[in-house]
């Protein structure tokens, strides 16, 4: 066994966690992966569209950068986005080196187009099975490298350890067999919180526990109000919430209402290829106006041979419901998809807690701003995963800049009850109904009150007790709703019907921390205000 400081703990097994583990091993470290389900079960597995990188002859990282900034509605950290887009080709080369079978045309990697991209720059594999191809390839390489991977193990808490890092407490998913690991660096790669919403494209494992556990340990979180809703998820009663990839619209599919009309052409000059927040809200308005449960994705204009070859996963899924996208309209609706905010980091993946790193969807680097550009999510896990791996080898001092506005929240104590399935469902319903695509102060306050009631029951009674999944879910939901209530404007993925305008005064990030003294901050009521804004570098 290697020395403890060379045995980092990586929590999560999506693209970020697997890539960090592989790179850490190549750099001479002895990483250990823990994941609460199977090694291959993550949001990465279900990513259909692809991964963005400027590798085409008519493209450049500068164009990719500007598209990312344009989609982010004024809140993208330009330095972080430059790193993302300029380092993208090298990280794609790593995936090719690991054996990811990207689709090709005449020997060159095929590139698709997605919404808000000015060029075709989306690499895909297996047609619309990109995430699955990447996940399976990286999983195989992890196992071949002999990296220790412990499935069915849940991170329960993080505690101050020593100069070597943090002490992590793990258990089985049912809470049994708790164990405390020796201090070591910890990398959170736990993914997002989409399945905390009643209607979501995410697998059930995406419950945002990485955020709640880091927050309890004292880490700064940021941008939690920005939850991205994917516009086109299969919407039929009794059917699974299956993603209808944005690449369908990139190939020419149109969105139609119940009367067969293309309603997006009245909303945005790019129509179906407008940014995701625009498309999702337009669909929501159409559904509210019509009283229908779904609008319809029309892919019948795509040549059938192209449709079947490019989207085999989608066409196979639809066939189980008697639908052929070459002739039938596909019922779709917006659903929770991606957590833009998360545990705040600098561009090296360092959080505000020494020894704790974060990358992938659980991290908030500022790279997505207020609205993520399509297919930048898998790329984010690679680019910042590389930087985390190098930090594990040669740790440096640093951490995220303090956001312009920081809200301090008391560390609530409760009765320590395990929580019930009904309470978990109540959290999911309140998020969907009151902290969803369209929000207002009344709904947000009602949701916070409900989350507070559940936390009063489920939250641990003291610091030594381990929180359960209901307590974690209620805390993460509270962080989302608190930030959404504080941001009294509409921007990107955050829309307030009572504050529908985008305001220059809100071109700031909102941070959330536990109520503990912080250096370099001055207090103003319940809000901590940094004297001057800064970059996340």
Secondary structure, DSSP 8 states (H G I E B T S, - for coil): ---GGG--EEE--SHHHHHHHHHHHHTT---EEEESS-TT-SGGGG--S-EE---STT--HHHHHHHHHHHTTT---HHHHHHHHHSHHHHHHHHHHHT--B-EETTEE-EE--TT-SS--EE-BTTT-HHHHHHHHHHHHHHHTT-EEEETEEEEEEEEEETTEEEEEEEETTS-S-EE--SB-EEE-----GGGSSSBSS-TT-S-HHHHHHHHTT--EE-TT-EEEEEEEE--TTS---B--THHHHTT-EEE-TTS---GGGT-TTGGGS-HHHHHHHHHHHHHHH--S-EEEE-TTS-HHHHHHH-HHHHHHHHTTT--TTTS-EEEEEEEEEE--EEE--TTSB-SSTTEEE-GGGEE-SSSTTS--TT-HHHHHHHHHHHHHHHHHS--S------SEEEEE-----------HHHHHHHHHHHHHHSSSSB-HHHHHHHHHHHHHHHHHHS-SSTTS---HHHHHHHHHHHHHHHHHH--S-BTTB-BTTB-S--GGG-S-EEEEES---TT-EEETTEEE-SS-----
